[in-house]
Amino acid sequence: MKVFTILLLLSAGSVFGQVNGDKDKDFLRNYKAPDFKLKQLDLKFAAQGSSINSYGYKNNYFGENTDLYYAQYSNSQKYQGNLSANFLSNINWSKGGGSEKTFTATSVYFSTQNRFYFKPKWFVGVHGFVNITHTYSNQTAVIPQSVFGGDLVPLVSIGNGRLEPIQYARNAMDIEKLLSKGNRLSKSYSIGELTVIADKIAEINNVRYFDYRLRRIEQFEALDKTMQTVGGVSEFDITYFAYLADAYLYAKNFVRYSGFRQELGILPIGGFYKMNYDIPASYAVQHNFNANVLGADYYQNSLFTGFDVAITGGYELGLYPTTRTNFNAGIQVGTSLVNQDFGATLYTNSYVYLSPRFRLSFEANINVGTGTVATDMNYFFGPESVAPNGHNFNGKVGLSYAIF
């Protein structure tokens, strides 16, 4: 299956101009990110309340929202993985008109993907999703209700291949292009020199700081030392720093990957095959392919109807012509072999930096389908699953213009 997939996608790559052998393409395709780990813990809290006493009518209200969020992403030769966890709390209480109401909702969400490499291109995957919720409502003269629910979807797999994060390599290319635009480069950087810059960006970007100002000072000190070591800068003056800052701080962080990865695994109700093939064609062009096959118990209206096989696949074209502009468009299709459901989604999104005063953004999607292609694997592989039911169109356009 892998050989057939590679031959098919490489032939498609030639159609898209994948064989031009330029430096930008080779650098992005072959870049290997250094070891790094980023941990983040944030707490958000909001509360609101009111008290009304008018013409003998009294009403008191209190509401609270708490969100404790933890995220971790790790990259090394032996391991690639991410973890996210959320604790959400919501409390609403009101009293008035001879009635008192209390409602609480608490949920814990945990999702993780872990790939342990025992050979350079072979790994064992241990993934999972946990969602636990509890709601409680109590109202005067009404029986209190307490509802507890949850989902647990563990997955284990074996696979080969690797997707390398290349956004740091793209950012190194942004720096080269803007310094050249500002006439502050005396030479074109080699792939080795771009790699040194990209590795330093990966290092300084994945350090947790609590003081934003100190973070920027330390980052630019480290980046400036790297630029002096690499060389090629004609003059380390304010113009050099302005273009360096523009490329590092204000180039949009387009998340891109390079490589082929496939895995075969099992989950409590069946098994799955998953494939991703991400091809950076150049500084500005990206092709992403994906395919998923899931054999699992099928439920309809909470009733078990038998074993089914769901297949989804898709393609996305990414265009990133400048440091601040992107166009993305793709198609995702899915079918259920036993129940013969079919769904398809066409989507596009863009952020266009037309000028310092004028920006355009839009997103749209068209969903068509004769049924719902949705399985328990959606919890884990959600972004690449298709679940339209019927026909619908959604779109949003945003325009902004600074008058002065």
KEVOBA-602820 format. One record per residue (C-alpha): y, z, x. Coordinates in steps of 0.1 Angstrom, whole numbers, plus 2048, in hexadecimal, padded with zeros to 3 digits. Example, Ala and Ser with C-alpha at 12.3 -4.5 7.8 and 13.67 -1.06 7.14 Angstrom:
2
7D384E87B;7F5847889;
END
This chain:
404
800800800;81880881C;8127E682E;8197D480D;8387E8806;8467E3829;8407BD828;8507BA805;86F7CE80F;8737BE830;87379C81F;88E7A9807;8A17B5826;8A3793834;8B3787814;8CD7A1818;8D579783C;8C07B284E;8B879E86D;8DA79B87E;8D27B489A;8F67C189D;8FF7E38AD;90A7F388D;8E97EB87C;8D47F689A;8E781689E;8E482187A;8C0817876;8B4828896;8CA847896;8B7868898;8CB88688D;8C98A58A3;8BA8C6898;8D28D8880;8D18F1864;8EC8F984A;8EB918834;90491E818;90893C800;92393B7E6;92C9527C9;9409477AB;94C95F791;96295A772;96B972756;98096E737;98998571A;9A09896FD;9AB9A36E3;9BB9996C2;9CA9B26A9;9DD9A168E;9E39AA669;9C69C266A;9AE9AA67A;99F9B469B;98B99F6B3;9809A66D6;96F98E6EE;96198F711;94F973725;941971748;93295675E;92295C780;913942797;90294D7B7;8F892D7CB;8E492A7EB;8DD9097FD;8CB90181E;8C48E082F;8B08DD84F;8A88C0866;8938C0885;8778AC895;85D8C3885;86D8CA864;8848BB849;88C8CF82A;8A58DC812;8A68FA7FB;8BE9037DF;8BF9227C9;8D592B7AC;8DA94B799;8EE946779;8FA960761;90E95D741;91997972A;92D97670A;9369936F3;94D9946D5;9559AD6BA;9699A769A;9689A4675;94E9BF673;9369AD689;92C9B06AE;91B9956C2;90C9956E5;8FD9786F7;8EF97771A;8DF95A72D;8D095E750;8BE944764;8AF941787;8AA91E796;8989167B6;8908F47C5;8828EC7E7;8758CE7FB;8638D581C;8538BB833;8418C9852;83A8AE86C;81A8B387F;81F89088F;83F87D894;83A869874;82187E861;82989D84C;81B8B5833;8328BB815;8368DC802;84F8D87E5;8578EA7C6;86D8F27A8;871913796;888919778;88893B766;89F941748;8A595F731;8BD960713;8C597E6FD;8D997E6DD;8E299C6C7;8F899B6A8;9009B568E;8E69B4671;8D199A684;8B19A1696;8B799E6BC;8A69816CD;89A97F6F1;88C95F6FE;87C95A720;87293972F;86A92874F;85C90A763;84890A783;83F8E9793;82F8EC7B6;8278CD7CA;8148C77EA;8118A67FC;80989381C;81D876828;82B861844;84D85584D;86F865850;892861841;8AD86885A;8CF87384F;8E885A85D;90986584E;913874870;90C853881;922842868;93D85B86E;93B854894;94182F88C;95F839876;96E84A894;96882B8AA;977813891;996828889;99D82F8AE;99A80A8B5;9B1803897;9CB81B8A7;9C880A8C9;9BA8298D9;99881B8E5;995808906;9717FE8FF;9577FA8E4;93E8178E3;91A8128EB;8FE81E8D4;8F883B8ED;91D8468EC;91E8448C6;8FF8598C5;9108748DA;92D8758C2;9178758A3;9018918B0;9218A68B7;92D8A0893;90B8AB885;90D8CA89A;9318D5890;92D8CB86C;90F8E1866;91E902870;92791B855;94B927857;95E940842;98193784F;98A912847;9A6911861;99191F87D;976907874;98C8E9878;99A8F589A;9778FB8A8;96A8DA89B;9878C58AA;9848D88CB;95F8CF8CD;9658AB8C2;9828A58D9;96D8B18F7;9518998ED;96A87C8EB;97788490E;95388691B;94986590B;969854916;97883490B;9988438FC;9B683390B;9CE850904;9C88738F6;9E98758E4;9F487E8C0;9EA85B8B5;9C785F8C2;9C58818B0;9D287388F;9B885888E;99D870899;9A788887D;9A886C864;98586186C;97688386F;987896852;98E87B839;97286283C;95D86781D;93B876825;92485B818;90186A818;8EA84E826;8C784E835;8B283784A;88D83384B;86D830837;85A84D827;83D850810;82886D804;8098737EF;8068947DD;7F98AA7C1;80A8C07A7;7FA8D778D;7F68BB773;7EE89D789;7F788A7A8;8138747B5;81D85A7CF;8418577DA;85283E7F1;87683A7FE;88281E814;8A782181F;8B5804833;8D8806843;8E17E2847;9027E8858;9207FF859;9297F5836;9087EB825;8EA80081A;8CA7F7808;8B48137F8;89280D7E8;87C8267D6;85B8277C3;8488437B2;8268457A1;81B86378E;7FA86A77D;7FC889767;7F5899746;80B88B72B;81C89F711;82F8936F2;8428AB6DC;8328C76F0;80F8BA6E7;7F68AF701;7ED88A6FB;7D888271A;7DC87573D;7F685C745;804849763;829844767;83982C780;85D82B78A;86F8167A4;89280B7AD;8AB7FC7C5;8CF8067CE;8E97F37E1;9038077F2;9247F8800;93A80D816;9557F5823;96E80F82E;96F834836;97A83C812;96B8217FC;94881D7EE;9368077D4;9138117C9;8FE7FE7B0;8D98017A8;8BD7FD790;8A1815787;88380B771;86581E764;84781974F;82A82E741;80981C743;7F682E727;81283470E;823813719;846822719;86080F72D;883819739;89D80A750;8BF81675D;8DA80076D;8F581477D;914811793;92E8287A2;94C8227B8;9698337C8;98481A7D4;9A08257EB;9B88097E4;9D68197F5;9E483C7FC;9F483A7DA;9D98297C5;9B48327C1;99A8257A9;97983579F;95E82B786;93B83177C;925821762;90081F757;8EC80C73E;8CC81B731;8B280771E;88F811714;8748116F9;86B835700;86E851719;85F84F73C;862874745;84988A756;8478AC767;84E89A788;87189477B;8798B8782;8748B17A7;87C88C7AB;89688B790;8B087379E;8958587A1;88585C77F;88E848760;89085773E;8A5842726;89C841702;8AC8256EE;8CA8126FB;8EB821706;90881B71D;91E83472F;93C82D744;95A83E753;979830765;993844778;9B4838786;9CD84C799;9EF8427A7;A088577B9;A2B84F7AD;A3C8627CA;
END
